Amino acid sequence: MELNLNKHISGQFNDELEQVLSHVLEMGGLVENQLKDALDAITNMDSSLADHVIATDEKVNSYETVIDEECTRIIAKRQPAAIDLRLVLAIAKTIADLERIGDELCRIVKATRDKYNNDQKQFLVDLDHMGRKVLIMLSKVLNAFARMDCDEAFEVYQMDKKIDKTYESITRELMTYMMEDPRAIPKVMDVMWATRSLERIGDRCQNISEHVIYFIKGKDVRHFNREQIQATLENN
């Protein structure tokens, strides 16, 4: 992904800020690969790959610490204002959401610790299907951040509703199965928590899309509905 911020940021930002932005995209790419690995670990019931996902979270946490320190230094040294300050704030909020995604992925791979019968394996298929949708969402929002593209950010924002519906559907199926076979409750609960974590990752992607819109439009849309955000994007 390439950065495309020249039309947004002011001239006072130098190579130091470009480095911070590059670090954000590196962190995003790491989390994106972490999600791919988590889904593969569940699909193949690969405990070694699950361990790799968990180990990767330390790198994600390190990125958050480094980038947060870089943002603090920029604020202290440059005292940015207006759109420049919004960019630093958008970066700080984005890396916080990326770090939370890494945490959720560590929870997801716990589903690889159990063995599932043929009926239960369908839940893993459903989990993977939902995860692939979330992966598309994450990829698109990272691209929206790299390009500072409001339209793509809004597209990601709207995708979260479909993720929520998928989560509700899978949860209903899991609840029904557990009522019919109480002995399966422990392992099915692992799948349920993994599904919940995917839903939360969708929420985090939606948050990042809101940070992009905030940076470009200068308006905090976190508590706006879809129509209000669309109106904000249409206003110059």
N, C-alpha and C positions, 0 to 999 in steps of 0.2 A: 504493500500500500504506500502511496505517495502522499506527502503533505501538500495541501493546497490552501494555504492561509494568507497568501500575499494580498489578496483583495480585502481581507478583513483586518489584519493587525497593522498597527502603526509602525513607523520607521524606528522608534526607539528600541524595539525588540531586536536583539542581535543573535549571534550564533548560539549564545547560551540558552536562549529560549527554544531555538530550533532543536537543540540537544534534548531538552526536557520533553518536547513533543515526540521526538524519535523514541525516547525511552517509554513513553506512554504506549506507542504503537507496538514496541517490542513486548511490553507487558501484555497488551491485548492479544498479540499473536501467540504468546506463551499460554494464555488462558484458553484461547481457541483450540490449540493443540491438546491442551489438557482435557477439554470437553470431548474432543474426538477420541482420545485414548480411553476416557471413562466409558463412553458408549461401546467401544470395541471390547473393553474389559468385561462389560456385562453381557454383550452378545456372545462372546466366546468363553465366558466364565473363566477369565484369565486372571488369577490372583496376583501373578507377577506384574502384570500391566496395571492392576489396581494399586499395587504398592508403588509403582512408578508415578501414578497420578497423585498419590498422597505425598510422595517425596518432592514432586514438582511444586507443591504448594509453598514450600520454603522459599523457592526462587521468586514466586509471585509476591510473597510477603516482603522479600528483600527489595523488589522493584518499588513496592508501595512506599517503603521507608525512604529509599533514595530519592524518588520523585517528590515526595512530600517535603523533604529537606531542600531540594532544589527550588521548589515553589516558595518556600519560606525565605530563602536567600534572595530570590528575585524581588519579592515584596519588600524586604528590608533594604536592598540596595537601590532599586529603581522606583519604588513607590508608585506603581502603575495606577492609572485612573481610567475610568470609562471602559471602553471595549478591551483595553489591555488588561485591566483588572478582572474583567469578566472571563477572559481567557484563562488566567491563572486559577480562578475559582472553578471554572468548568473542568480544568485538568484535575484539581484536587478532588472534586466530587466524583469524577470518572474513575480515578484509580481506586477510590474507596469502594465503588461498586464492583470493579474488576476483582478486587481482593475478596469481596464477599462471594463472588461467583466461584472463586477457587475453593473457598470453604465449603460451599454447597457440593462441589464436585467430590470432595473427600467423603462426604456423607453418602453420595450416590453409589460409589464403588463398594460400599459395605454390602450391597446386594449380591456381590460375587462370593460372599463367604458361605452361602448356603447351597444346597443341591435341590433342584426342582424336578418334579415329575412332569410328564408330558402335558398335562392340563395346565400346570402352573407356568410352564415355559411360554405360554401364550402371553402372560403378563409381561414377560421380559421383552417379547416382540413388540407389545404395545408401548412399553417404556422406551425402547429404541426408536420407535416411530415418532414418539413425542420428542425425544432427544434430538432427532435429526431436524425437526422443525425449529427447535430452540437453537441449534447450531447455525441454521440459516439466519435466524434473527440476530445472533451474536456477530456473525460475519458481516451482515449488512450494517449493523450499528457501528462496528469498528471502521467500516468503509465510510460511513456518514461522518464519523469523527475525523478521519484522515482528510476528507475532502471538505469538511465543514459544510455539508449539504443538508439543508433544511428539509427538502422534499423527501430524501431517503430516510432522514431521521423520523419524519412524520409517518412514513410507511412502516417503519419498525414499531413506532408507537401503536399503530393500529393492529399490528400482528399479534400483540399480547392478548387480545380478546380471544383469538382462536386457540392460543395456548391454554388459556383459562378453561375454555370449554372442553378441550381434550383432557385436561387434568380432572375436571369434574366427572367426565365419562369414565375414565379409568378408575377413579376412586369408587364410583358406584359399583363397578364390576368387582373390585377387590373386596368391598364390604359384603356384597352378596356371597362371594366365594367363602369368606371367613365364617359367615353365618351358617353356610351349608357344611363346612368342614372345619370346626373349631381347632382341630389338631394342627392345621396349617397356619394358624394365626401368626406365630413368631416369624416365619420366613416371609409370609405375605406382607407383614408389616414393614419388613425391610424394603420391599418393592414400593409400598405406599409412601414411605419416607423418601425414597429416591424420586418418586413422581412429584412429591411435594417440593423437593429441592429443584427439580427442573422448572416447576412453575415459578419458583422464586427467582431462578436465573432469568426467566422471561421478564419478570418485574424489574430486575436489575438492568436488563437491556433497554427496557422502556425508560428507566431513569436516565440512562446515558443519552438516549435520544432527546430527552428533555433538556439535558445539559447543553447539547449542541444547539438547540433552538434558543436557549437562554443566551448563549454566547453571541449568536448572530443577531438575534432580534432584540436583545436587551430586556427581555421580559421573562419573569419566573412563571413557567406554565405548569409547575408541579401539581397544582390543584385545579387545573383547567380541565374541562371535558373536551371531547374530540372537536365539537363545533367551535369552541372558544380558541383552541389551538389553531384550527384551520383559519379562523378569522385573523389571528395574529400573524400567520404566515402570509396572508394575502395583503396585509398592510405593510407598506414600505417604510 
